[in-house]
Amino acid sequence: MSGCDESCTNKPVFTPSSLVVRFGDSTSANCSVCEDACVRNKYDVETPVGRRTKIGSTVLWTVKALTEWSPSSMCYYSNDTGHQCCTYLPVTVYQPPHKVSISVNHTGPMMEGHRYTLQCTVEDVAPVKNLFVTFYRGQTALGLPQSINRPDEESVTQNFPLDINPGREDDGAEFWCEAKLELGPEGPKLPPVETSQKITATVHYQPHLEGSSYTDPIKVQEGELLQLNCSAVANPPAVYTWTYGSKIIEVSDNVFTINSTTVSDGGKYTCSVVNKMGNVTREFDVEVQRVEVTTTPSTTTTSTPTSTPRSTPTTTPSIPTTTTPSTATTMRPTSAPSCSGGCPMLRRFFMCFMLLFTTLV
């Protein structure tokens, strides 16, 4: 309606003053046109959809299913001089995204240090000017939400890009995006939110050594265990090569081990870690210290053969004997009885007796 005055003093009042309606839902609003004095004049609600019901100086506007993207509604009246006074009812018709998806402008593994573009596609959303898109790596937001200032009121499909420079920390990370309609205080208490699927990044990067480097020589005692650790992370997996001086060691693991070192094991060891993205080296300076053997003068201990303890002769206390001066008695041989024909037995007995007697005396 042309020539409508929105700044008049006693202008119509809509309740509520604005509407936020989901596409296809029902809605309603009341318009208090003026005081009772204007009832005799022309008044109404002008709208392309819905039903209008007049109750005194109030017009009730109702819609069972709002399927118009721009249902501009105006409540007006004309005074006695034909001057028209009016108020517009702002109506926002929204539609949550039908689908949200994420993609990257590359196929296969990404390379560390190269630039790639993530794209978040939001399909069939309205109004697009109220849409905010956020990219995520895991649960971490990548930058601020993005929006676009487009006047479209009907549902549209919109793409949102984000450039990334992936590194080794992004290998295996999940990227996704979120689309949210911010509809203000008149909108739903929980803003409509849709999320995309998650894509897992595969990033190829050159080897990176783990742990700190060895600036001082590694000192071990002769005979001790020596282990040199050259662990690294890499994608694709790296190949390890060990050298001792200019000699290649037949070891392909990340740890080089000598179970029992000798002085000749001292020197410089170099570990090279290589994949198709690059290489890195680590050097180890090893000192094997000779174990000095200290000789302690030994005391020779002569072991006395253990002999069977000698039995100490048991001396029976002798009883003092009083020697009475005696007169040496000469035993005169008693004449053996004369035996005719000889008495050999008798002679033997006599001789034994004399021998025994002599011994006892």
Helices and strands as residue ranges (DSSP letters): E 13-15, E 19-22, E 27-32, G 36-38, E 43-46, E 51-55, E 58-63, E 73-78, E 84-89, E 91-94, E 99-104, E 110-111, E 116-125, G 128-130, E 131-137, E 140-141, E 156-164, G 168-170, E 174-181, E 193-195, E 199-200, E 203-209, E 218-221, E 226-229, E 232-235, E 239-244, E 247-249, E 255-258, G 263-265, E 267-275, E 278-289, H 344-360
